[in-house]
Each structure stands twice: as structure tokens, then as C-alpha cells.
């Protein structure tokens, strides 16, 4: 949550909330309400965004990243339900992909086990060669899989195959998986707050905590 992000960063810098209020000229009780996430104590949303932006600048956090987290946090229950349905749909698509991949394997097994050819024509090397070609084809058709695991509160935006965009806020311990045919394009609001596993292999450190980065998977030439 936005209050947790700001408070944690302020404590890391050793700053007092009254000092922040003096620098930004924002009322102390407004800043405390933002940190405590008691948004009902704050004025209109347009002013709150301004307060959050100025507070983030003082803490050396990218303002737009925090604003994006705030927007995500205050989204309506209907929007959250739409996101839940989209995640459920992605799981169903993943199962469908796996079933498609099993079809050539089952077909191959049927051809090998059924005795179409005479015994003298069944050379030992031939089934092995056919199996190798079939596996290469299956590998080519395998979708890309990206798993994101949060170590800290992190906002991210992902574009899948250049056609589908998803925005999500992950808290420590939460994770999500996506699949794509061609590519992923990510904007990560806290590079040090997540771990990425692409096609079963963990990607190394992405950057420092609080740093905003963009990443393409697989990497573009």
C-alpha cells in the first residue's frame, strides 16, 4: 500500500514526519493520514495525489510510481473483480495450451506402438529420429511462461504479446504467472522488490530497491 511504501522509506532515511511537513508545507495530520491509510480524513482526491507526489519527491521515490500504486489501491471493487476474472481466464488458457501440446505426443505414441510396417523395416534408429523431431516441434510450440514473486510491495505493468496490458500491485509473498506466445514487456516500480522466473529460470538482480525499470522478455536484439 502507498502508506506502507512512504513510511518505510521515511524510516530508512531517518526522517521525522514533522520535518517532512515543514519541508513540503503539507499539514502533519494529512501526511499521517496518508501513512496510516485513513484516506477518509483527507480532502478531495485531486489534492491527495498532489500530497503523495510531493511526499514521494522528498523521499527520493519516483512520484509516478507511487501515484500508480495509489490509483491501484483506490480502485473500485468492480475493477478488482475484473482482475480476478482475468487471472482465472489465464489459468484456463494455460491448461488449454498444455492439452494442445499433448496432442502431437499422443499421436506419435500411437504411430510407434501400432505395427504398420513389417518387422524387417523397423530399424532401431528410426523411432528415435522421429521422436527427436516431434519433441523439437513441441518445444517450438511451447508458450513463454513468466512468474513474478514479490519480496516487497511492488507495482508493475506488463504487456503480453504487444496486445494485452495488465496492471497489478503485489505484496510480500504474493506471486502471479503469465503466459505469452511471443514476448513480455514490463514496467516495474520497485526493481529490488521482486524476483522474476522466465521459462523456469530465475533472472538475476533487476536493480536497487525503489528503482523503476523497463524490461523485455525475451530480450530484444
Secondary structure, DSSP 8 states (H G I E B T S, - for coil): -HHHHHHHHHHHHT--HHHHHHHHT--HHHHHHHHHT-GGGS--HHHHHHHHHHHHHHTT--HHHHHHHHHHHT--HHHHHHHHHHHHHHHHHHHHHHHHHHHHHHHHHHHHHS--S-GGG--HHHHHHHHHHHHHHHHHH--EEEEEEESS-EEEEEEETTTEEEEEEE-TT-EEEEEESS-EEEEES-GGGEEEEETTEE------TT--EEEEES---
